[in-house]
């Protein structure tokens, strides 16, 4: 399988690096399994589009900021805005979005209207613990809170890692629904792990509970849209919202024209009504 | 439930969890340590009442609506205490670019936190009798 990873580093701070570290690690695993893996680091929208057009990947993963209809890449630069900006870029691919809220509308639009074969996203915010904007400690386990490095690394990476299990699942040949379940199962694995971890200090105890709250939240936010096998994807919609207004205006003008025709016809019929009726 | 049973129950609770609110009774929340002290050390009337409450909730039967309400209050108190334990300048980040400080975490994760802590309380109280009935 051909898998493209769009590994952003900088959003508003260095917060995207936490996910990209995990993506890089999983990309290496998938390469070793024989998949064709393309990693693009710090992708601008133009570079991401070029990579997709050039390599025609089966799966596209990215991390970036998002909202209900928008996906962004490095430095929060706009990449896709449903329904009318660059929505066709994911056509023919299975997409995995590590971003907030895109599961509300963008993912649904991509699959129902823009030819994307599957889309895993989140219908709520996606949270994870980090070291704060003043520390660049992604990928290391270093933290300013004195928490055990290995545990901290697990805490900061469990969310993107569970998300990436969707990609791993697809690469194993699972269908999108089962691959999404695989991602949720990974979240549950981490939930169980953190719940059983014995804290030895209050900060660690609080962080263990917090990461469990985050995982419970993220599991509920996970959403998958997909084309069932054997179902042809919908045709792309090229109409912009403004053109929908024009269609409405045209329809109203047509109805008005028909009403005028009917009125003229009525007058004509009245003037030419039978003489017998006139006599009454 | 005998005093010996309370001792055994208490010994199963991880040490760091013993100070966290566990049950709500007559307008006050009690931690496992409070229960232990009232039952085993003070042999108080309150201890007997807390023991009875624990005994009822620990049974394999479904928890009553009233008990669930009190567990929810205890869960909310646990969350507040746990948030106090977090480092002063701690934050989480959202993939919308927002930094969520300690004081906003409860607002953002309220439902998930309450669900998790209620389940946790039931596990601690019921032990082997716990059966997950959450959706």
Interface residues (C-beta under 8 A of the other chain):
Chain A: X11 X12 X13 X15 X16 X63 X64 X65 X66 X67 X76 X98 X99 X100 X101 X125 X126 X127 X128 X129 X130 X132 X133 X144 X145 X195 X198 X199 X200 X201 X202 X203 X204 X205 X206 X207 X209 X210 X212 X213 X214 X216 X217 X220
Chain B: X14 X16 X17 X78 X79 X82 X83 X84 X85 X86 X87 X89 X90 X91 X92 X93 X94 X95 X96 X97 X98 X99 X100 X105 X108 X109 X111 X112 X113 X115 X116 X117 X120
